[in-house]
Amino acid sequence: MVGRTAVVLYVLALVVVVVGVDLLFFRHHFWARLAGNIGIVLVFIAFYLRFMSVFTKS
């Protein structure tokens, strides 16, 4: 149960960060917005693989 909750909160944090960065910095810049979103997702994936996989092991 803890693992599932951690993953849900992590995905929620990812969505909040992506939407926040889009609205604050890249509102009218499509390619910068796309590159920024891809970069953010890659950073979140790297952190997930490094730190969060501990919570999701069965």
Secondary structure as the mmCIF struct_conf table of DSSP 4:
data_model
#
loop_
_struct_conf.conf_type_id
_struct_conf.id
_struct_conf.beg_label_comp_id
_struct_conf.beg_label_asym_id
_struct_conf.beg_label_seq_id
_struct_conf.end_label_comp_id
_struct_conf.end_label_asym_id
_struct_conf.end_label_seq_id
HELX_RH_AL_P HELX_RH_AL_P1 VAL A 2 LEU A 24
TURN_TY1_P TURN_TY1_P1 PHE A 25 PHE A 25
TURN_TY1_P TURN_TY1_P2 ARG A 27 HIS A 28
HELX_RH_AL_P HELX_RH_AL_P2 PHE A 30 PHE A 47
HELX_RH_PI_P HELX_RH_PI_P1 TYR A 48 MET A 52
HELX_RH_AL_P HELX_RH_AL_P3 SER A 53 THR A 56
#
